[in-house]
Structures are given as structure tokens and as C-alpha cells.
Amino acid sequence: MTHESNQPAHRAVLAIPHLRVQNANAISSPLTWGFPAMTAFVGLMRALERRLGLDPGIAFFAVGVVCHDFEAQINRGGFTHAFRLTRNPVQHDGRSAAIVEEGRVHLEVTLVFDVEISDAHLADAPRQALAERIADELAGMRLAGGSIMSRLQGTTRRVPTRPVLEPVPDADDNDAGEQHKWFRRLARRWLPGFALVSRNDLLGARLTELRAENPTATALDAWLDLSRWNSHADAPPVTAEGDPTAKVEWQTDHRPGWIVPIPVGFSALSALQPPGSVRGARDMTTPFRFVETVWSVGQWISPHRLKRLDDLLWEPVHDPEHPTASGLYRCHNGYQPPPESPEPANPINDSTQRSIRRAQ
């Protein structure tokens, strides 16, 4: 049993910089491909926490991702992209075996974990030793089905490679300006790169715009509209005789940043089944439930444009007591858009919800 003095009690940030991942899963959902889903990173966080156990005196709550390099394993032929698939051995009669299409991608990412550490790790030496141990554990794990590789020796790029574990300044003892300076200093270490944040507010704003023109528009229409480049034709002025005075000009609609469609979790399709009651389940000791993917909209943004730590972090959310969302398992991100961007219809107090979930 873990000693009482080793119980996590102080909020901190653990950053594992510039992890190279080989052959990660590029098919993130039935409708999207590209960067792995955030559920894969949350799964890595939970697997890492279970591997470490309770003795290290650290607990994980959320994870953020900064991507430095993305190399999709595809072949380009004009406008058509095709995955580079493996060649499986032939069958006994010489025919090619049926295969399931697999998309792969090589990544270089920085993982930022929101953690709590014990009193024993407040000093610099024990804290750095714990960070090094966690980095060593990660080197033997998989991320989104891909292998986490150690950095190549002799690289000419000067990038930080040592893990960082720092306590978060207490808001009661430090004003907002000091806390902002601390995060800005930390975020500069993750440049150059792009962080993935949630933009649910854009989805709601676009749905409102579409329904102003078509009352039958759905959230799927808004999601598809934000997932593509849209162009429209500007009609030229017409003379008194009805003839156009100029050619039609095509204009591409403005996009509010690097917007991408992303899967953010799962929604239940069935009731929770007792362990071992569903044949073929991977784990016969855990309750089972059929689910489908939940999609949303995300944005890639440079870390130096983030204002606070919660803008970067993704936290798994599930409220089993909620009457309508008991079958919803999703990742929540606390990004707050600048004042000029549309605000969410239902803003969430991240600090309050974080305190409630940790108390549970």
C-alpha cells in the first residue's frame, strides 16, 4: 500500500518533448484520417498510469499534444492519395490474402500531462528523477498503435529532449500575470509546432448560420461545411439590357484558422453488459458496451498563442449519474477563443469541473 506521504497532492506539469512515433494509426475514425484521435493519447496516459502504479506518487488527469512533424505514409497521384499498404503472404493456393486497409503515419510530438505529485517530489532532484523514469517507461510503450522510438544520435537540430516536471504556480500566491509568464516560458520550449485544441464554438456558430438559410440544417451539415474548402461565385453586375458586364468570379470562403474535423470520443449504442456476457470481447473481466464515434471540430494553433495551461489539455469526461449522457465518453478541452472569435453557447467553468471530478 502506498505511504500517506506519497499521495499526490500538488498540481504539476509533465512534458515529454519530441517523441518520435513510427507507424501510428492514421485512420482516426470511420470518417476521418490523418492525425491520431485524442482518445489514443488519453489511452496512452491511462496505460502509463497503470504501469507506474501508485508508489511513484504521481496521478494523471489530462494530456495535451504539440505536433512537430507529420509524415503520412501515402502515395500521391494527382488529387488522389492512397495509403502504402503492406504485402501479406499469399495463401496456400497462391492467391493474395484479403487485407484490411491500414493507414500509417510517422509523428514527432511533445506530450504535456496535467498531473499531481506528492510532497516527496517537490524538490528538484526527486522530481527530475521521476520525470526521467516516466520517459523511460514511455520508450517501451505504443502510441496509437505506433512504436515510440528514441531520438536518433547525431541529429543537427537543437531541440530539448529532457523531460520536464514542474509544479504549477498556485493562483492564490501568484497573480495572473506571474502565472501567465510561467506558462509562456514553458510554451516556448514546444516551438516550432502546433497544438490541437477544441473549437466546438465554431460548430455551434456555423449551425446557427446554416439554419438562418435552411431551417432543416443539422449539426452534420455544419460539421461537413467546416471540414472542407467552400467556394462561391460572385455574380457580375448586369446592364439594363440584362447582359453581364464582367465574368463570374469565384471566391473561397474565409476560414477562421487551421480547422480540422476530429473524433473526440464515443457514444453508447447499447446498455452496459455484464463482464463475460458478450462473446469475443477483448477483456472478459470488464463490463462491455457497443459504442459509435463522436465527432467535433478542432484547430491547430501555435503554442505561443495559448494563454493558459487548460487551453492545451484534453481531459476524459464521463458522468455515470447524468440522465442523458451516461453513455457518452468524450475528451473535453478547455480552450477559450480570443474575444473576436465566436463564444460558446454554453461556456464551461473548467476549474470548477476539474475540482468536482478530482473530488470524485
C-alpha positions as CSV (number, residue, x, y, z in Angstrom):
1,M,0.0,0.0,0.0
2,T,1.2,3.5,-0.8
3,H,2.5,5.5,2.1
4,E,0.4,8.5,3.0
5,S,3.2,11.0,2.4
6,N,3.5,9.6,-1.1
7,Q,-0.1,10.5,-2.0
8,P,-0.4,13.1,-4.9
9,A,-1.4,16.5,-3.6
10,H,0.3,19.2,-5.7
11,R,-0.6,20.1,-9.3
12,A,2.3,19.9,-11.8
13,V,3.0,19.7,-15.5
14,L,5.0,16.8,-17.0
15,A,6.3,17.5,-20.6
16,I,7.9,14.7,-22.6
17,P,9.4,16.6,-25.6
18,H,9.9,15.5,-29.2
19,L,8.8,11.8,-29.0
20,R,9.2,10.1,-32.4
21,V,6.4,7.7,-33.2
22,Q,6.7,5.2,-36.1
23,N,3.7,3.7,-37.9
24,A,1.0,5.2,-35.8
25,N,-2.6,4.7,-36.8
26,A,-3.6,7.4,-39.3
27,I,-7.3,6.3,-39.7
28,S,-8.6,8.0,-36.6
29,S,-12.4,7.3,-37.2
30,P,-14.7,5.9,-39.8
31,L,-15.0,9.3,-41.5
32,T,-11.6,11.0,-40.9
33,W,-7.9,10.2,-41.4
34,G,-4.7,12.0,-40.6
35,F,-3.6,12.8,-37.0
36,P,-4.5,10.1,-34.4
37,A,-7.6,10.7,-32.3
38,M,-7.2,12.3,-28.9
39,T,-8.7,9.2,-27.4
40,A,-5.5,7.4,-28.3
41,F,-3.4,9.9,-26.3
42,V,-5.8,9.6,-23.3
43,G,-5.5,5.8,-23.6
44,L,-1.7,6.2,-23.5
45,M,-2.0,8.3,-20.4
46,R,-4.1,5.7,-18.6
47,A,-1.8,2.9,-19.7
48,L,1.2,4.8,-18.4
49,E,-0.5,5.5,-15.1
50,R,-1.3,1.8,-14.6
51,R,2.2,0.8,-15.5
52,L,3.7,3.2,-12.9
53,G,1.3,2.2,-10.2
54,L,0.6,4.2,-7.0
55,D,4.1,4.0,-5.5
56,P,5.8,6.8,-7.6
57,G,3.4,9.4,-6.0
58,I,2.0,10.8,-9.3
59,A,-1.5,10.9,-10.7
60,F,-2.5,11.8,-14.3
61,F,-5.6,13.8,-15.2
62,A,-5.3,15.3,-18.7
63,V,-3.0,15.4,-21.7
64,G,-2.1,17.9,-24.3
65,V,-0.3,17.3,-27.7
66,V,2.0,19.5,-29.7
67,C,2.9,18.1,-33.1
68,H,6.3,19.0,-34.6
69,D,6.4,16.6,-37.6
70,F,3.8,14.6,-39.6
71,E,4.7,12.2,-42.3
72,A,1.8,10.3,-43.7
73,Q,2.7,7.0,-45.4
74,I,0.8,7.7,-48.6
75,N,1.3,7.7,-52.4
76,R,0.2,10.8,-54.3
77,G,-1.3,10.6,-57.8
78,G,-2.7,14.0,-58.7
79,F,-5.7,14.6,-56.4
80,T,-5.8,11.0,-55.3
81,H,-3.9,9.9,-52.2
82,A,-3.5,6.2,-51.4
83,F,-2.1,4.5,-48.3
84,R,1.1,2.5,-48.6
85,L,-0.1,-1.0,-47.6
86,T,1.9,-4.0,-46.6
87,R,2.2,-7.1,-48.8
88,N,0.9,-10.1,-46.8
89,P,2.0,-13.6,-47.6
90,V,-0.1,-15.5,-50.2
91,Q,-2.5,-18.3,-49.3
92,H,-1.8,-22.0,-49.8
93,D,-3.2,-21.9,-53.3
94,G,-1.1,-18.9,-54.3
95,R,-3.9,-16.3,-54.2
96,S,-3.4,-13.0,-52.4
97,A,-5.0,-13.0,-48.9
98,A,-7.7,-10.4,-48.2
99,I,-6.4,-7.5,-46.2
100,V,-7.8,-4.7,-44.1
101,E,-6.6,-1.3,-45.2
102,E,-4.3,0.3,-42.7
103,G,-3.2,3.9,-42.7
104,R,0.1,4.7,-41.1
105,V,1.9,7.9,-40.2
106,H,5.3,8.9,-38.6
107,L,5.0,11.6,-35.9
108,E,7.1,13.7,-33.7
109,V,5.1,15.1,-30.8
110,T,5.5,16.6,-27.4
111,L,3.2,15.2,-24.7
112,V,2.1,17.5,-21.9
113,F,0.4,15.8,-18.9
114,D,-1.6,17.5,-16.2
115,V,-0.5,15.6,-13.1
116,E,-0.5,15.8,-9.3
117,I,2.7,14.9,-7.4
118,S,3.3,14.1,-3.7
119,D,5.3,16.1,-1.2
120,A,8.3,13.8,-1.7
121,H,8.7,15.2,-5.3
122,L,8.7,18.9,-4.5
123,A,12.5,19.1,-4.5
124,D,14.3,19.4,-7.9
125,A,16.3,16.2,-7.7
126,P,13.5,13.7,-6.9
127,R,11.2,15.5,-9.4
128,Q,13.7,15.2,-12.3
129,A,14.4,11.5,-11.4
130,L,10.7,10.8,-11.6
131,A,10.4,12.5,-15.0
132,E,13.3,10.5,-16.3
133,R,11.7,7.3,-15.1
134,I,8.4,8.1,-16.8
135,A,10.2,8.9,-20.1
136,D,12.0,5.6,-19.9
137,E,8.6,3.8,-19.4
138,L,7.2,5.6,-22.4
139,A,10.0,4.4,-24.6
140,G,8.7,0.8,-24.2
141,M,5.0,1.6,-25.0
142,R,2.9,2.2,-28.0
143,L,1.0,5.3,-29.1
144,A,-2.0,4.9,-31.4
145,G,-0.6,1.5,-32.4
146,G,2.8,3.1,-33.3
147,S,6.2,2.4,-31.8
148,I,7.7,5.1,-29.7
149,M,11.3,5.5,-30.8
150,S,14.3,7.0,-29.1
151,R,15.8,10.1,-30.8
152,L,18.5,9.5,-33.4
153,Q,22.0,10.2,-32.3
154,G,24.0,12.9,-34.0
155,T,21.0,15.0,-35.1
156,T,21.9,18.6,-36.0
157,R,18.6,20.1,-34.7
158,R,18.9,21.7,-31.3
159,V,15.7,20.6,-29.6
160,P,15.0,19.9,-26.0
161,T,15.0,16.2,-25.2
162,R,14.9,16.0,-21.4
163,P,11.5,15.6,-19.8
164,V,10.3,18.4,-17.6
165,L,8.3,18.1,-14.4
166,E,7.4,21.5,-12.9
167,P,4.8,22.4,-10.2
168,V,2.1,24.8,-11.4
169,P,2.2,28.1,-9.6
170,D,-0.5,28.5,-7.0
171,A,-3.1,31.1,-8.1
172,D,-3.6,32.1,-4.5
173,D,0.0,33.0,-4.0
174,N,0.8,34.3,-7.5
175,D,-1.2,36.9,-9.6
176,A,-2.5,36.1,-13.0
177,G,0.5,37.9,-14.6
178,E,3.1,35.7,-13.0
179,Q,1.2,32.5,-13.8
180,H,0.9,33.7,-17.4
181,K,4.6,34.3,-17.6
182,W,5.3,30.8,-16.3
183,F,3.1,29.2,-19.0
184,R,4.6,31.4,-21.7
185,R,8.1,30.3,-20.7
186,L,7.0,26.7,-20.8
187,A,5.2,27.0,-24.1
188,R,8.3,28.5,-25.8
189,R,10.0,25.1,-25.4
190,W,7.4,23.5,-27.7
191,L,8.2,25.7,-30.7
192,P,8.1,25.2,-33.6
193,G,4.9,23.1,-33.5
194,F,1.2,23.1,-33.5
195,A,-1.2,22.2,-30.6
196,L,-4.6,20.7,-31.2
197,V,-7.5,22.4,-29.4
198,S,-11.2,22.1,-29.5
199,R,-13.5,24.5,-31.4
200,N,-17.0,23.4,-30.5
201,D,-17.9,27.1,-30.6
202,L,-17.3,27.2,-34.3
203,L,-19.6,24.2,-34.9
204,G,-22.5,25.8,-33.0
205,A,-22.0,29.2,-34.7
206,R,-21.9,27.6,-38.2
207,L,-25.0,25.6,-37.4
208,T,-26.8,28.9,-36.5
209,E,-25.7,30.5,-39.8
210,L,-26.9,27.5,-41.9
211,R,-30.3,27.3,-40.1
212,A,-30.8,31.0,-40.9
213,E,-30.8,30.0,-44.6
214,N,-32.2,26.5,-44.2
215,P,-34.2,25.6,-41.0
216,T,-33.7,21.9,-41.7
217,A,-29.9,22.1,-41.4
218,T,-28.3,19.7,-38.9
219,A,-25.1,19.5,-36.9
220,L,-23.7,17.1,-39.6
221,D,-24.2,19.8,-42.3
222,A,-22.3,22.3,-40.1
223,W,-19.5,19.8,-39.4
224,L,-19.1,19.0,-43.1
225,D,-19.2,22.7,-44.0
226,L,-16.3,23.3,-41.6
227,S,-14.4,20.3,-42.8
228,R,-13.9,21.4,-46.4
229,W,-12.9,24.4,-48.5
230,N,-16.0,26.2,-49.8
231,S,-16.1,28.4,-52.9
232,H,-18.9,30.5,-54.3
233,A,-19.4,32.5,-57.5
234,D,-19.9,36.3,-57.3
235,A,-22.5,37.3,-59.9
236,P,-21.2,40.2,-62.1
237,P,-23.3,43.4,-62.4
238,V,-25.9,43.3,-65.1
239,T,-26.6,46.1,-67.8
240,A,-30.1,47.5,-68.4
241,E,-30.4,45.0,-71.3
242,G,-29.8,42.1,-68.9
243,D,-26.3,41.3,-70.2
244,P,-23.5,40.8,-67.6
245,T,-20.7,43.4,-67.6
246,A,-17.9,41.1,-66.4
247,K,-17.1,37.4,-66.0
248,V,-18.2,35.4,-63.0
249,E,-15.5,35.4,-60.2
250,W,-15.1,32.5,-57.8
251,Q,-14.2,33.3,-54.2
252,T,-13.1,30.9,-51.5
253,D,-14.8,31.4,-48.2
254,H,-12.7,32.6,-45.2
255,R,-11.7,30.0,-42.7
256,P,-11.1,31.0,-39.0
257,G,-7.7,29.3,-38.8
258,W,-6.4,25.8,-39.4
259,I,-9.7,24.0,-38.8
260,V,-10.0,20.2,-38.9
261,P,-12.7,17.5,-38.2
262,I,-11.7,15.3,-35.3
263,P,-13.2,12.4,-33.3
264,V,-13.5,13.3,-29.6
265,G,-15.0,10.2,-28.0
266,F,-17.7,7.6,-28.1
267,S,-21.5,7.4,-27.6
268,A,-23.2,4.3,-26.3
269,L,-25.3,2.2,-28.7
270,S,-26.4,-0.4,-26.1
271,A,-26.8,-0.8,-22.4
272,L,-23.8,-1.8,-20.2
273,Q,-23.4,-5.6,-20.4
274,P,-22.0,-7.7,-17.5
275,P,-18.4,-8.9,-17.9
276,G,-18.0,-12.0,-20.0
277,S,-21.6,-11.9,-21.4
278,V,-20.5,-10.8,-24.9
279,R,-18.7,-13.4,-26.9
280,G,-15.4,-12.3,-28.5
281,A,-14.8,-9.3,-26.2
282,R,-11.2,-8.5,-25.7
283,D,-11.5,-8.3,-21.9
284,M,-13.8,-10.8,-20.2
285,T,-13.5,-9.2,-16.8
286,T,-14.7,-5.7,-17.7
287,P,-18.3,-4.5,-18.4
288,F,-18.9,-4.2,-22.2
289,R,-20.9,-1.7,-24.3
290,F,-21.3,-1.1,-28.0
291,V,-20.4,2.5,-29.0
292,E,-20.1,4.8,-32.0
293,T,-17.7,7.6,-32.7
294,V,-18.5,11.2,-31.6
295,W,-17.1,13.9,-33.9
296,S,-16.3,17.6,-33.4
297,V,-14.1,20.3,-34.8
298,G,-10.6,21.1,-33.7
299,Q,-8.0,23.7,-34.6
300,W,-4.2,23.5,-34.9
301,I,-2.7,26.6,-33.2
302,S,0.9,27.6,-32.3
303,P,1.6,27.1,-28.6
304,H,2.8,30.7,-28.2
305,R,-0.8,31.8,-28.9
306,L,-2.2,29.8,-26.0
307,K,-2.9,31.9,-22.9
308,R,-3.2,29.3,-20.2
309,L,-2.4,25.6,-19.5
310,D,-6.0,24.5,-19.7
311,D,-6.2,25.7,-23.3
312,L,-3.9,22.9,-24.2
313,L,-5.2,20.0,-22.1
314,W,-7.7,17.3,-23.0
315,E,-9.5,15.5,-20.2
316,P,-11.6,12.3,-20.4
317,V,-15.2,13.1,-19.2
318,H,-17.9,10.6,-18.2
319,D,-20.7,11.3,-15.8
320,P,-22.5,8.0,-15.0
321,E,-25.1,9.8,-12.9
322,H,-26.2,12.1,-15.8
323,P,-29.7,11.1,-17.0
324,T,-29.0,11.7,-20.7
325,A,-25.2,11.5,-21.0
326,S,-24.5,8.3,-19.1
327,G,-23.4,6.6,-22.3
328,L,-21.2,9.5,-23.5
329,Y,-17.4,9.1,-23.2
330,R,-15.6,12.1,-24.6
331,C,-12.5,14.2,-24.3
332,H,-13.0,17.7,-23.2
333,N,-10.6,20.6,-23.9
334,G,-10.8,23.9,-22.1
335,Y,-9.6,26.2,-24.9
336,Q,-11.0,29.7,-24.8
337,P,-11.1,31.5,-28.2
338,P,-9.9,35.2,-28.4
339,P,-12.6,37.8,-27.8
340,E,-13.0,38.4,-31.6
341,S,-14.0,34.7,-32.1
342,P,-17.5,33.4,-31.5
343,E,-18.1,32.4,-27.9
344,P,-19.6,29.0,-27.0
345,A,-23.3,28.9,-26.4
346,N,-22.8,27.2,-23.0
347,P,-19.4,28.2,-21.5
348,I,-17.9,25.7,-19.1
349,N,-16.1,26.6,-15.9
350,D,-13.1,24.4,-16.3
351,S,-11.6,25.0,-12.9
352,T,-14.9,24.2,-11.1
353,Q,-15.5,21.0,-13.1
354,R,-11.8,19.9,-12.6
355,S,-12.3,20.2,-8.8
356,I,-15.5,18.2,-8.9
357,R,-14.1,15.4,-11.0
358,R,-10.9,15.1,-8.9
359,A,-13.1,15.1,-5.7
360,Q,-15.0,12.1,-7.1
